[in-house]
Amino acid sequence: MSEKEIQFARMAILYELRLIFANGEKKEYTKEELLELLDKIAMSKAEP
């Protein structure tokens, strides 16, 4: 993977997080909730 592709992947993940937070009903998240969201994103990226 080239450096440009890595940067693109990072930005895509950040944007995905932004959409989750922007469209969510909650205004505040606990540490556990944030970790759960990150885990879900990581697992979805690992699936073929």
mmCIF entry with sequence, helices, sheets and N, C-alpha, C, O atoms, coordinates in Angstrom:
data_MODEL
# 
_entry.id   MODEL 
# 
_entity.id                         1 
_entity.type                       polymer 
_entity.pdbx_number_of_molecules   1 
# 
_entity_poly.entity_id                      1 
_entity_poly.type                           'polypeptide(L)' 
_entity_poly.nstd_linkage                   no 
_entity_poly.nstd_monomer                   no 
_entity_poly.pdbx_seq_one_letter_code       MSEKEIQFARMAILYELRLIFANGEKKEYTKEELLELLDKIAMSKAEP 
_entity_poly.pdbx_seq_one_letter_code_can   MSEKEIQFARMAILYELRLIFANGEKKEYTKEELLELLDKIAMSKAEP 
_entity_poly.pdbx_strand_id                 A 
# 
loop_
_entity_poly_seq.entity_id 
_entity_poly_seq.num 
_entity_poly_seq.mon_id 
_entity_poly_seq.hetero 
1 1  MET n 
1 2  SER n 
1 3  GLU n 
1 4  LYS n 
1 5  GLU n 
1 6  ILE n 
1 7  GLN n 
1 8  PHE n 
1 9  ALA n 
1 10 ARG n 
1 11 MET n 
1 12 ALA n 
1 13 ILE n 
1 14 LEU n 
1 15 TYR n 
1 16 GLU n 
1 17 LEU n 
1 18 ARG n 
1 19 LEU n 
1 20 ILE n 
1 21 PHE n 
1 22 ALA n 
1 23 ASN n 
1 24 GLY n 
1 25 GLU n 
1 26 LYS n 
1 27 LYS n 
1 28 GLU n 
1 29 TYR n 
1 30 THR n 
1 31 LYS n 
1 32 GLU n 
1 33 GLU n 
1 34 LEU n 
1 35 LEU n 
1 36 GLU n 
1 37 LEU n 
1 38 LEU n 
1 39 ASP n 
1 40 LYS n 
1 41 ILE n 
1 42 ALA n 
1 43 MET n 
1 44 SER n 
1 45 LYS n 
1 46 ALA n 
1 47 GLU n 
1 48 PRO n 
# 
_struct_asym.id          A 
_struct_asym.entity_id   1 
# 
loop_
_struct_conf.conf_type_id 
_struct_conf.id 
_struct_conf.pdbx_PDB_helix_id 
_struct_conf.beg_label_comp_id 
_struct_conf.beg_label_asym_id 
_struct_conf.beg_label_seq_id 
_struct_conf.pdbx_beg_PDB_ins_code 
_struct_conf.end_label_comp_id 
_struct_conf.end_label_asym_id 
_struct_conf.end_label_seq_id 
_struct_conf.pdbx_end_PDB_ins_code 
_struct_conf.beg_auth_comp_id 
_struct_conf.beg_auth_asym_id 
_struct_conf.beg_auth_seq_id 
_struct_conf.end_auth_comp_id 
_struct_conf.end_auth_asym_id 
_struct_conf.end_auth_seq_id 
_struct_conf.pdbx_PDB_helix_class 
_struct_conf.details 
_struct_conf.pdbx_PDB_helix_length 
HELX_P HELX_P1 AA1 GLU A 3  ? ASN A 23 ? GLU A 3  ASN A 23 1 ? 21 
HELX_P HELX_P2 AA2 LYS A 31 ? ALA A 46 ? LYS A 31 ALA A 46 1 ? 16 
# 
_struct_conf_type.id          HELX_P 
_struct_conf_type.criteria    ? 
_struct_conf_type.reference   ? 
# 
loop_
_atom_site.group_PDB 
_atom_site.id 
_atom_site.type_symbol 
_atom_site.label_atom_id 
_atom_site.label_alt_id 
_atom_site.label_comp_id 
_atom_site.label_asym_id 
_atom_site.label_entity_id 
_atom_site.label_seq_id 
_atom_site.pdbx_PDB_ins_code 
_atom_site.Cartn_x 
_atom_site.Cartn_y 
_atom_site.Cartn_z 
_atom_site.occupancy 
_atom_site.B_iso_or_equiv 
_atom_site.pdbx_formal_charge 
_atom_site.auth_seq_id 
_atom_site.auth_comp_id 
_atom_site.auth_asym_id 
_atom_site.auth_atom_id 
_atom_site.pdbx_PDB_model_num 
ATOM 1   N N  . MET A 1 1  ? 0.855   -1.170 0.000  1.00 0.00 ? 1  MET A N  1 
ATOM 2   C CA . MET A 1 1  ? 0.000   0.000  0.000  1.00 0.00 ? 1  MET A CA 1 
ATOM 3   C C  . MET A 1 1  ? 0.904   1.238  0.000  1.00 0.00 ? 1  MET A C  1 
ATOM 4   O O  . MET A 1 1  ? 1.845   1.343  0.787  1.00 0.00 ? 1  MET A O  1 
ATOM 5   N N  . SER A 1 2  ? 0.597   2.152  -0.888 1.00 0.00 ? 2  SER A N  1 
ATOM 6   C CA . SER A 1 2  ? 1.420   3.359  -0.967 1.00 0.00 ? 2  SER A CA 1 
ATOM 7   C C  . SER A 1 2  ? 1.047   4.326  0.161  1.00 0.00 ? 2  SER A C  1 
ATOM 8   O O  . SER A 1 2  ? 0.007   4.182  0.804  1.00 0.00 ? 2  SER A O  1 
ATOM 9   N N  . GLU A 1 3  ? 1.903   5.295  0.381  1.00 0.00 ? 3  GLU A N  1 
ATOM 10  C CA . GLU A 1 3  ? 1.659   6.300  1.424  1.00 0.00 ? 3  GLU A CA 1 
ATOM 11  C C  . GLU A 1 3  ? 0.353   7.060  1.141  1.00 0.00 ? 3  GLU A C  1 
ATOM 12  O O  . GLU A 1 3  ? -0.394  7.389  2.063  1.00 0.00 ? 3  GLU A O  1 
ATOM 13  N N  . LYS A 1 4  ? 0.095   7.328  -0.126 1.00 0.00 ? 4  LYS A N  1 
ATOM 14  C CA . LYS A 1 4  ? -1.133  8.031  -0.503 1.00 0.00 ? 4  LYS A CA 1 
ATOM 15  C C  . LYS A 1 4  ? -2.367  7.185  -0.179 1.00 0.00 ? 4  LYS A C  1 
ATOM 16  O O  . LYS A 1 4  ? -3.373  7.712  0.295  1.00 0.00 ? 4  LYS A O  1 
ATOM 17  N N  . GLU A 1 5  ? -2.295  5.895  -0.430 1.00 0.00 ? 5  GLU A N  1 
ATOM 18  C CA . GLU A 1 5  ? -3.405  4.992  -0.125 1.00 0.00 ? 5  GLU A CA 1 
ATOM 19  C C  . GLU A 1 5  ? -3.625  4.874  1.384  1.00 0.00 ? 5  GLU A C  1 
ATOM 20  O O  . GLU A 1 5  ? -4.764  4.809  1.848  1.00 0.00 ? 5  GLU A O  1 
ATOM 21  N N  . ILE A 1 6  ? -2.546  4.847  2.135  1.00 0.00 ? 6  ILE A N  1 
ATOM 22  C CA . ILE A 1 6  ? -2.647  4.789  3.594  1.00 0.00 ? 6  ILE A CA 1 
ATOM 23  C C  . ILE A 1 6  ? -3.327  6.043  4.121  1.00 0.00 ? 6  ILE A C  1 
ATOM 24  O O  . ILE A 1 6  ? -4.209  5.960  4.976  1.00 0.00 ? 6  ILE A O  1 
ATOM 25  N N  . GLN A 1 7  ? -2.930  7.188  3.624  1.00 0.00 ? 7  GLN A N  1 
ATOM 26  C CA . GLN A 1 7  ? -3.535  8.458  4.044  1.00 0.00 ? 7  GLN A CA 1 
ATOM 27  C C  . GLN A 1 7  ? -5.017  8.491  3.681  1.00 0.00 ? 7  GLN A C  1 
ATOM 28  O O  . GLN A 1 7  ? -5.836  8.958  4.472  1.00 0.00 ? 7  GLN A O  1 
ATOM 29  N N  . PHE A 1 8  ? -5.366  8.002  2.499  1.00 0.00 ? 8  PHE A N  1 
ATOM 30  C CA . PHE A 1 8  ? -6.760  7.952  2.073  1.00 0.00 ? 8  PHE A CA 1 
ATOM 31  C C  . PHE A 1 8  ? -7.577  7.066  3.001  1.00 0.00 ? 8  PHE A C  1 
ATOM 32  O O  . PHE A 1 8  ? -8.695  7.420  3.375  1.00 0.00 ? 8  PHE A O  1 
ATOM 33  N N  . ALA A 1 9  ? -7.024  5.910  3.377  1.00 0.00 ? 9  ALA A N  1 
ATOM 34  C CA . ALA A 1 9  ? -7.719  4.991  4.284  1.00 0.00 ? 9  ALA A CA 1 
ATOM 35  C C  . ALA A 1 9  ? -7.933  5.640  5.648  1.00 0.00 ? 9  ALA A C  1 
ATOM 36  O O  . ALA A 1 9  ? -9.005  5.506  6.238  1.00 0.00 ? 9  ALA A O  1 
ATOM 37  N N  . ARG A 1 10 ? -6.928  6.337  6.144  1.00 0.00 ? 10 ARG A N  1 
ATOM 38  C CA . ARG A 1 10 ? -7.058  7.031  7.435  1.00 0.00 ? 10 ARG A CA 1 
ATOM 39  C C  . ARG A 1 10 ? -8.171  8.072  7.388  1.00 0.00 ? 10 ARG A C  1 
ATOM 40  O O  . ARG A 1 10 ? -8.983  8.162  8.309  1.00 0.00 ? 10 ARG A O  1 
ATOM 41  N N  . MET A 1 11 ? -8.206  8.844  6.329  1.00 0.00 ? 11 MET A N  1 
ATOM 42  C CA . MET A 1 11 ? -9.229  9.888  6.195  1.00 0.00 ? 11 MET A CA 1 
ATOM 43  C C  . MET A 1 11 ? -10.616 9.278  6.068  1.00 0.00 ? 11 MET A C  1 
ATOM 44  O O  . MET A 1 11 ? -11.583 9.827  6.594  1.00 0.00 ? 11 MET A O  1 
ATOM 45  N N  . ALA A 1 12 ? -10.724 8.157  5.383  1.00 0.00 ? 12 ALA A N  1 
ATOM 46  C CA . ALA A 1 12 ? -12.016 7.485  5.236  1.00 0.00 ? 12 ALA A CA 1 
ATOM 47  C C  . ALA A 1 12 ? -12.537 7.005  6.585  1.00 0.00 ? 12 ALA A C  1 
ATOM 48  O O  . ALA A 1 12 ? -13.728 7.119  6.871  1.00 0.00 ? 12 ALA A O  1 
ATOM 49  N N  . ILE A 1 13 ? -11.651 6.473  7.404  1.00 0.00 ? 13 ILE A N  1 
ATOM 50  C CA . ILE A 1 13 ? -12.054 6.008  8.727  1.00 0.00 ? 13 ILE A CA 1 
ATOM 51  C C  . ILE A 1 13 ? -12.476 7.181  9.603  1.00 0.00 ? 13 ILE A C  1 
ATOM 52  O O  . ILE A 1 13 ? -13.468 7.089  10.327 1.00 0.00 ? 13 ILE A O  1 
ATOM 53  N N  . LEU A 1 14 ? -11.748 8.259  9.545  1.00 0.00 ? 14 LEU A N  1 
ATOM 54  C CA . LEU A 1 14 ? -12.123 9.449  10.321 1.00 0.00 ? 14 LEU A CA 1 
ATOM 55  C C  . LEU A 1 14 ? -13.474 9.987  9.875  1.00 0.00 ? 14 LEU A C  1 
ATOM 56  O O  . LEU A 1 14 ? -14.283 10.405 10.704 1.00 0.00 ? 14 LEU A O  1 
ATOM 57  N N  . TYR A 1 15 ? -13.720 9.979  8.580  1.00 0.00 ? 15 TYR A N  1 
ATOM 58  C CA . TYR A 1 15 ? -14.999 10.463 8.073  1.00 0.00 ? 15 TYR A CA 1 
ATOM 59  C C  . TYR A 1 15 ? -16.131 9.536  8.506  1.00 0.00 ? 15 TYR A C  1 
ATOM 60  O O  . TYR A 1 15 ? -17.229 9.994  8.822  1.00 0.00 ? 15 TYR A O  1 
ATOM 61  N N  . GLU A 1 16 ? -15.862 8.239  8.521  1.00 0.00 ? 16 GLU A N  1 
ATOM 62  C CA . GLU A 1 16 ? -16.861 7.276  8.986  1.00 0.00 ? 16 GLU A CA 1 
ATOM 63  C C  . GLU A 1 16 ? -17.222 7.544  10.446 1.00 0.00 ? 16 GLU A C  1 
ATOM 64  O O  . GLU A 1 16 ? -18.395 7.503  10.817 1.00 0.00 ? 16 GLU A O  1 
ATOM 65  N N  . LEU A 1 17 ? -16.221 7.817  11.267 1.00 0.00 ? 17 LEU A N  1 
ATOM 66  C CA . LEU A 1 17 ? -16.477 8.173  12.668 1.00 0.00 ? 17 LEU A CA 1 
ATOM 67  C C  . LEU A 1 17 ? -17.297 9.448  12.769 1.00 0.00 ? 17 LEU A C  1 
ATOM 68  O O  . LEU A 1 17 ? -18.220 9.539  13.579 1.00 0.00 ? 17 LEU A O  1 
ATOM 69  N N  . ARG A 1 18 ? -16.964 10.419 11.955 1.00 0.00 ? 18 ARG A N  1 
ATOM 70  C CA . ARG A 1 18 ? -17.693 11.684 11.965 1.00 0.00 ? 18 ARG A CA 1 
ATOM 71  C C  . ARG A 1 18 ? -19.166 11.461 11.649 1.00 0.00 ? 18 ARG A C  1 
ATOM 72  O O  . ARG A 1 18 ? -20.040 12.037 12.298 1.00 0.00 ? 18 ARG A O  1 
ATOM 73  N N  . LEU A 1 19 ? -19.439 10.624 10.652 1.00 0.00 ? 19 LEU A N  1 
ATOM 74  C CA . LEU A 1 19 ? -20.826 10.334 10.296 1.00 0.00 ? 19 LEU A CA 1 
ATOM 75  C C  . LEU A 1 19 ? -21.565 9.629  11.425 1.00 0.00 ? 19 LEU A C  1 
ATOM 76  O O  . LEU A 1 19 ? -22.730 9.926  11.688 1.00 0.00 ? 19 LEU A O  1 
ATOM 77  N N  . ILE A 1 20 ? -20.897 8.704  12.087 1.00 0.00 ? 20 ILE A N  1 
ATOM 78  C CA . ILE A 1 20 ? -21.516 8.002  13.212 1.00 0.00 ? 20 ILE A CA 1 
ATOM 79  C C  . ILE A 1 20 ? -21.910 8.994  14.293 1.00 0.00 ? 20 ILE A C  1 
ATOM 80  O O  . ILE A 1 20 ? -23.026 8.941  14.811 1.00 0.00 ? 20 ILE A O  1 
ATOM 81  N N  . PHE A 1 21 ? -21.002 9.899  14.637 1.00 0.00 ? 21 PHE A N  1 
ATOM 82  C CA . PHE A 1 21 ? -21.288 10.877 15.683 1.00 0.00 ? 21 PHE A CA 1 
ATOM 83  C C  . PHE A 1 21 ? -22.323 11.900 15.243 1.00 0.00 ? 21 PHE A C  1 
ATOM 84  O O  . PHE A 1 21 ? -23.199 12.265 16.027 1.00 0.00 ? 21 PHE A O  1 
ATOM 85  N N  . ALA A 1 22 ? -22.239 12.363 14.022 1.00 0.00 ? 22 ALA A N  1 
ATOM 86  C CA . ALA A 1 22 ? -23.164 13.379 13.524 1.00 0.00 ? 22 ALA A CA 1 
ATOM 87  C C  . ALA A 1 22 ? -24.591 12.845 13.423 1.00 0.00 ? 22 ALA A C  1 
ATOM 88  O O  . ALA A 1 22 ? -25.549 13.577 13.668 1.00 0.00 ? 22 ALA A O  1 
ATOM 89  N N  . ASN A 1 23 ? -24.729 11.583 13.067 1.00 0.00 ? 23 ASN A N  1 
ATOM 90  C CA . ASN A 1 23 ? -26.055 10.994 12.894 1.00 0.00 ? 23 ASN A CA 1 
ATOM 91  C C  . ASN A 1 23 ? -26.574 10.296 14.142 1.00 0.00 ? 23 ASN A C  1 
ATOM 92  O O  . ASN A 1 23 ? -27.708 9.820  14.169 1.00 0.00 ? 23 ASN A O  1 
ATOM 93  N N  . GLY A 1 24 ? -25.754 10.238 15.159 1.00 0.00 ? 24 GLY A N  1 
ATOM 94  C CA . GLY A 1 24 ? -26.159 9.579  16.393 1.00 0.00 ? 24 GLY A CA 1 
ATOM 95  C C  . GLY A 1 24 ? -27.087 10.454 17.215 1.00 0.00 ? 24 GLY A C  1 
ATOM 96  O O  . GLY A 1 24 ? -27.118 11.675 17.057 1.00 0.00 ? 24 GLY A O  1 
ATOM 97  N N  . GLU A 1 25 ? -27.829 9.821  18.080 1.00 0.00 ? 25 GLU A N  1 
ATOM 98  C CA . GLU A 1 25 ? -28.764 10.540 18.938 1.00 0.00 ? 25 GLU A CA 1 
ATOM 99  C C  . GLU A 1 25 ? -28.070 11.121 20.169 1.00 0.00 ? 25 GLU A C  1 
ATOM 100 O O  . GLU A 1 25 ? -28.573 12.056 20.792 1.00 0.00 ? 25 GLU A O  1 
ATOM 101 N N  . LYS A 1 26 ? -26.930 10.566 20.506 1.00 0.00 ? 26 LYS A N  1 
ATOM 102 C CA . LYS A 1 26 ? -26.246 10.979 21.727 1.00 0.00 ? 26 LYS A CA 1 
ATOM 103 C C  . LYS A 1 26 ? -25.363 12.201 21.486 1.00 0.00 ? 26 LYS A C  1 
ATOM 104 O O  . LYS A 1 26 ? -24.820 12.395 20.398 1.00 0.00 ? 26 LYS A O  1 
ATOM 105 N N  . LYS A 1 27 ? -25.236 13.011 22.522 1.00 0.00 ? 27 LYS A N  1 
ATOM 106 C CA . LYS A 1 27 ? -24.330 14.162 22.456 1.00 0.00 ? 27 LYS A CA 1 
ATOM 107 C C  . LYS A 1 27 ? -23.025 13.861 23.193 1.00 0.00 ? 27 LYS A C  1 
ATOM 108 O O  . LYS A 1 27 ? -22.006 14.510 22.952 1.00 0.00 ? 27 LYS A O  1 
ATOM 109 N N  . GLU A 1 28 ? -23.061 12.890 24.076 1.00 0.00 ? 28 GLU A N  1 
ATOM 110 C CA . GLU A 1 28 ? -21.872 12.499 24.837 1.00 0.00 ? 28 GLU A CA 1 
ATOM 111 C C  . GLU A 1 28 ? -21.746 10.985 24.821 1.00 0.00 ? 28 GLU A C  1 
ATOM 112 O O  . GLU A 1 28 ? -22.742 10.262 24.858 1.00 0.00 ? 28 GLU A O  1 
ATOM 113 N N  . TYR A 1 29 ? -20.506 10.522 24.764 1.00 0.00 ? 29 TYR A N  1 
ATOM 114 C CA . TYR A 1 29 ? -20.216 9.091  24.741 1.00 0.00 ? 29 TYR A CA 1 
ATOM 115 C C  . TYR A 1 29 ? -19.244 8.749  25.868 1.00 0.00 ? 29 TYR A C  1 
ATOM 116 O O  . TYR A 1 29 ? -18.363 9.535  26.215 1.00 0.00 ? 29 TYR A O  1 
ATOM 117 N N  . THR A 1 30 ? -19.430 7.563  26.426 1.00 0.00 ? 30 THR A N  1 
ATOM 118 C CA . THR A 1 30 ? -18.479 7.090  27.427 1.00 0.00 ? 30 THR A CA 1 
ATOM 119 C C  . THR A 1 30 ? -17.267 6.504  26.701 1.00 0.00 ? 30 THR A C  1 
ATOM 120 O O  . THR A 1 30 ? -17.307 6.249  25.497 1.00 0.00 ? 30 THR A O  1 
ATOM 121 N N  . LYS A 1 31 ? -16.223 6.303  27.439 1.00 0.00 ? 31 LYS A N  1 
ATOM 122 C CA . LYS A 1 31 ? -15.018 5.686  26.875 1.00 0.00 ? 31 LYS A CA 1 
ATOM 123 C C  . LYS A 1 31 ? -15.356 4.311  26.306 1.00 0.00 ? 31 LYS A C  1 
ATOM 124 O O  . LYS A 1 31 ? -14.886 3.954  25.226 1.00 0.00 ? 31 LYS A O  1 
ATOM 125 N N  . GLU A 1 32 ? -16.157 3.549  27.017 1.00 0.00 ? 32 GLU A N  1 
ATOM 126 C CA . GLU A 1 32 ? -16.536 2.213  26.573 1.00 0.00 ? 32 GLU A CA 1 
ATOM 127 C C  . GLU A 1 32 ? -17.325 2.262  25.265 1.00 0.00 ? 32 GLU A C  1 
ATOM 128 O O  . GLU A 1 32 ? -17.119 1.427  24.385 1.00 0.00 ? 32 GLU A O  1 
ATOM 129 N N  . GLU A 1 33 ? -18.223 3.233  25.137 1.00 0.00 ? 33 GLU A N  1 
ATOM 130 C CA . GLU A 1 33 ? -19.005 3.378  23.904 1.00 0.00 ? 33 GLU A CA 1 
ATOM 131 C C  . GLU A 1 33 ? -18.102 3.736  22.727 1.00 0.00 ? 33 GLU A C  1 
ATOM 132 O O  . GLU A 1 33 ? -18.278 3.212  21.627 1.00 0.00 ? 33 GLU A O  1 
ATOM 133 N N  . LEU A 1 34 ? -17.144 4.620  22.954 1.00 0.00 ? 34 LEU A N  1 
ATOM 134 C CA . LEU A 1 34 ? -16.209 4.989  21.890 1.00 0.00 ? 34 LEU A CA 1 
ATOM 135 C C  . LEU A 1 34 ? -15.377 3.791  21.457 1.00 0.00 ? 34 LEU A C  1 
ATOM 136 O O  . LEU A 1 34 ? -15.171 3.568  20.263 1.00 0.00 ? 34 LEU A O  1 
ATOM 137 N N  . LEU A 1 35 ? -14.902 3.026  22.422 1.00 0.00 ? 35 LEU A N  1 
ATOM 138 C CA . LEU A 1 35 ? -14.117 1.840  22.097 1.00 0.00 ? 35 LEU A CA 1 
ATOM 139 C C  . LEU A 1 35 ? -14.948 0.824  21.327 1.00 0.00 ? 35 LEU A C  1 
ATOM 140 O O  . LEU A 1 35 ? -14.442 0.178  20.409 1.00 0.00 ? 35 LEU A O  1 
ATOM 141 N N  . GLU A 1 36 ? -16.211 0.676  21.690 1.00 0.00 ? 36 GLU A N  1 
ATOM 142 C CA . GLU A 1 36 ? -17.103 -0.240 20.982 1.00 0.00 ? 36 GLU A CA 1 
ATOM 143 C C  . GLU A 1 36 ? -17.296 0.201  19.526 1.00 0.00 ? 36 GLU A C  1 
ATOM 144 O O  . GLU A 1 36 ? -17.272 -0.631 18.619 1.00 0.00 ? 36 GLU A O  1 
ATOM 145 N N  . LEU A 1 37 ? -17.482 1.484  19.306 1.00 0.00 ? 37 LEU A N  1 
ATOM 146 C CA . LEU A 1 37 ? -17.617 1.996  17.941 1.00 0.00 ? 37 LEU A CA 1 
ATOM 147 C C  . LEU A 1 37 ? -16.349 1.736  17.134 1.00 0.00 ? 37 LEU A C  1 
ATOM 148 O O  . LEU A 1 37 ? -16.419 1.307  15.983 1.00 0.00 ? 37 LEU A O  1 
ATOM 149 N N  . LEU A 1 38 ? -15.197 1.994  17.738 1.00 0.00 ? 38 LEU A N  1 
ATOM 150 C CA . LEU A 1 38 ? -13.926 1.754  17.054 1.00 0.00 ? 38 LEU A CA 1 
ATOM 151 C C  . LEU A 1 38 ? -13.741 0.269  16.739 1.00 0.00 ? 38 LEU A C  1 
ATOM 152 O O  . LEU A 1 38 ? -13.252 -0.085 15.667 1.00 0.00 ? 38 LEU A O  1 
ATOM 153 N N  . ASP A 1 39 ? -14.132 -0.593 17.673 1.00 0.00 ? 39 ASP A N  1 
ATOM 154 C CA . ASP A 1 39 ? -14.038 -2.033 17.443 1.00 0.00 ? 39 ASP A CA 1 
ATOM 155 C C  . ASP A 1 39 ? -14.923 -2.457 16.280 1.00 0.00 ? 39 ASP A C  1 
ATOM 156 O O  . ASP A 1 39 ? -14.505 -3.254 15.440 1.00 0.00 ? 39 ASP A O  1 
ATOM 157 N N  . LYS A 1 40 ? -16.139 -1.932 16.225 1.00 0.00 ? 40 LYS A N  1 
ATOM 158 C CA . LYS A 1 40 ? -17.057 -2.276 15.129 1.00 0.00 ? 40 LYS A CA 1 
ATOM 159 C C  . LYS A 1 40 ? -16.479 -1.865 13.777 1.00 0.00 ? 40 LYS A C  1 
ATOM 160 O O  . LYS A 1 40 ? -16.559 -2.615 12.804 1.00 0.00 ? 40 LYS A O  1 
ATOM 161 N N  . ILE A 1 41 ? -15.898 -0.670 13.727 1.00 0.00 ? 41 ILE A N  1 
ATOM 162 C CA . ILE A 1 41 ? -15.301 -0.203 12.471 1.00 0.00 ? 41 ILE A CA 1 
ATOM 163 C C  . ILE A 1 41 ? -14.120 -1.093 12.099 1.00 0.00 ? 41 ILE A C  1 
ATOM 164 O O  . ILE A 1 41 ? -13.986 -1.493 10.942 1.00 0.00 ? 41 ILE A O  1 
ATOM 165 N N  . ALA A 1 42 ? -13.268 -1.403 13.063 1.00 0.00 ? 42 ALA A N  1 
ATOM 166 C CA . ALA A 1 42 ? -12.095 -2.252 12.791 1.00 0.00 ? 42 ALA A CA 1 
ATOM 167 C C  . ALA A 1 42 ? -12.522 -3.631 12.297 1.00 0.00 ? 42 ALA A C  1 
ATOM 168 O O  . ALA A 1 42 ? -11.930 -4.160 11.357 1.00 0.00 ? 42 ALA A O  1 
ATOM 169 N N  . MET A 1 43 ? -13.539 -4.215 12.919 1.00 0.00 ? 43 MET A N  1 
ATOM 170 C CA . MET A 1 43 ? -13.999 -5.539 12.516 1.00 0.00 ? 43 MET A CA 1 
ATOM 171 C C  . MET A 1 43 ? -14.625 -5.510 11.127 1.00 0.00 ? 43 MET A C  1 
ATOM 172 O O  . MET A 1 43 ? -14.462 -6.453 10.352 1.00 0.00 ? 43 MET A O  1 
ATOM 173 N N  . SER A 1 44 ? -15.341 -4.434 10.809 1.00 0.00 ? 44 SER A N  1 
ATOM 174 C CA . SER A 1 44 ? -15.948 -4.351 9.484  1.00 0.00 ? 44 SER A CA 1 
ATOM 175 C C  . SER A 1 44 ? -14.880 -4.199 8.409  1.00 0.00 ? 44 SER A C  1 
ATOM 176 O O  . SER A 1 44 ? -15.068 -4.669 7.287  1.00 0.00 ? 44 SER A O  1 
ATOM 177 N N  . LYS A 1 45 ? -13.767 -3.555 8.730  1.00 0.00 ? 45 LYS A N  1 
ATOM 178 C CA . LYS A 1 45 ? -12.680 -3.386 7.762  1.00 0.00 ? 45 LYS A CA 1 
ATOM 179 C C  . LYS A 1 45 ? -11.897 -4.689 7.569  1.00 0.00 ? 45 LYS A C  1 
ATOM 180 O O  . LYS A 1 45 ? -11.288 -4.902 6.520  1.00 0.00 ? 45 LYS A O  1 
ATOM 181 N N  . ALA A 1 46 ? -11.916 -5.556 8.584  1.00 0.00 ? 46 ALA A N  1 
ATOM 182 C CA . ALA A 1 46 ? -11.170 -6.811 8.511  1.00 0.00 ? 46 ALA A CA 1 
ATOM 183 C C  . ALA A 1 46 ? -11.921 -7.874 7.713  1.00 0.00 ? 46 ALA A C  1 
ATOM 184 O O  . ALA A 1 46 ? -11.316 -8.838 7.243  1.00 0.00 ? 46 ALA A O  1 
ATOM 185 N N  . GLU A 1 47 ? -13.244 -7.706 7.554  1.00 0.00 ? 47 GLU A N  1 
ATOM 186 C CA . GLU A 1 47 ? -14.034 -8.685 6.807  1.00 0.00 ? 47 GLU A CA 1 
ATOM 187 C C  . GLU A 1 47 ? -13.757 -8.531 5.319  1.00 0.00 ? 47 GLU A C  1 
ATOM 188 O O  . GLU A 1 47 ? -13.613 -7.421 4.808  1.00 0.00 ? 47 GLU A O  1 
ATOM 189 N N  . PRO A 1 48 ? -13.684 -9.687 4.622  1.00 0.00 ? 48 PRO A N  1 
ATOM 190 C CA . PRO A 1 48 ? -13.411 -9.623 3.163  1.00 0.00 ? 48 PRO A CA 1 
ATOM 191 C C  . PRO A 1 48 ? -14.574 -9.053 2.382  1.00 0.00 ? 48 PRO A C  1 
ATOM 192 O O  . PRO A 1 48 ? -14.499 -8.936 1.159  1.00 0.00 ? 48 PRO A O  1 
# 
